[in-house]
Amino acid sequence: MIKAITILQIIFAIILTTLILIQNKEGGLSGVFGGAQSGNVYRTKRGMEKTIAILTIIFAIIFLGISFVNIWLQA
């Protein structure tokens, strides 16, 4: 049982990492050093961008729950 939870946790970690990396925020490293001047405009997320953001939140909550279950089972 613990091994299955651990494998599930690894799968969700990979999916969550992929979803986070897919999101485009301020053009990558150029925004860190001030290269992206158009990044000062705030806008709402629409379409696929909104779907990816919602999926990221859902997978983060599921990953957190699986992590707590894994800790509880190993204690």
C-alpha positions as CSV (number, residue, x, y, z in Angstrom):
1,M,0.0,0.0,0.0
2,I,2.8,2.4,0.9
3,K,4.6,1.6,-2.3
4,A,1.5,2.4,-4.4
5,I,1.0,5.7,-2.6
6,T,4.6,6.6,-3.2
7,I,4.4,5.8,-6.9
8,L,1.2,7.8,-7.1
9,Q,2.9,10.7,-5.4
10,I,5.8,10.6,-7.9
11,I,3.4,10.6,-10.9
12,F,1.5,13.6,-9.5
13,A,4.8,15.4,-8.8
14,I,5.8,15.0,-12.4
15,I,2.4,16.1,-13.7
16,L,2.4,19.1,-11.3
17,T,6.0,20.1,-12.4
18,T,4.9,19.9,-16.1
19,L,1.9,22.0,-15.5
20,I,3.9,24.7,-13.7
21,L,6.5,24.7,-16.5
22,I,3.9,25.1,-19.2
23,Q,2.6,28.3,-17.7
24,N,4.1,31.3,-19.4
25,K,4.7,34.2,-16.9
26,E,6.6,37.3,-17.9
27,G,8.6,35.7,-20.7
28,G,11.0,33.6,-18.6
29,L,14.3,35.0,-17.3
30,S,14.1,38.2,-19.3
31,G,11.4,39.4,-16.9
32,V,13.7,38.9,-13.9
33,F,16.3,41.3,-15.2
34,G,13.9,43.9,-16.5
35,G,13.9,42.9,-20.1
36,A,10.1,42.5,-20.4
37,Q,8.5,46.0,-20.3
38,S,5.1,44.8,-21.3
39,G,4.9,42.6,-18.2
40,N,3.6,45.5,-16.1
41,V,0.1,45.1,-17.5
42,Y,-2.2,42.8,-15.5
43,R,-4.8,40.8,-17.4
44,T,-7.2,38.0,-16.7
45,K,-6.5,34.4,-17.8
46,R,-8.6,33.1,-20.5
47,G,-9.0,29.9,-22.5
48,M,-6.3,27.3,-22.2
49,E,-4.2,29.5,-19.9
50,K,-7.1,29.5,-17.4
51,T,-7.6,25.8,-17.7
52,I,-3.9,25.1,-17.1
53,A,-4.0,27.4,-14.0
54,I,-7.0,25.6,-12.6
55,L,-5.5,22.2,-13.3
56,T,-2.3,23.3,-11.5
57,I,-4.3,24.2,-8.4
58,I,-6.2,21.0,-8.5
59,F,-3.1,18.8,-8.9
60,A,-1.3,20.8,-6.2
61,I,-4.1,20.1,-3.7
62,I,-4.2,16.4,-4.7
63,F,-0.4,16.1,-4.4
64,L,-0.6,17.7,-0.9
65,G,-3.3,15.2,0.1
66,I,-1.3,12.3,-1.2
67,S,1.8,13.5,0.6
68,F,-0.1,13.8,3.9
69,V,-1.5,10.2,3.4
70,N,2.0,9.0,2.7
71,I,3.4,10.6,5.8
72,W,0.5,9.2,7.9
73,L,1.0,5.7,6.6
74,Q,4.7,5.7,7.2
75,A,4.3,6.9,10.8
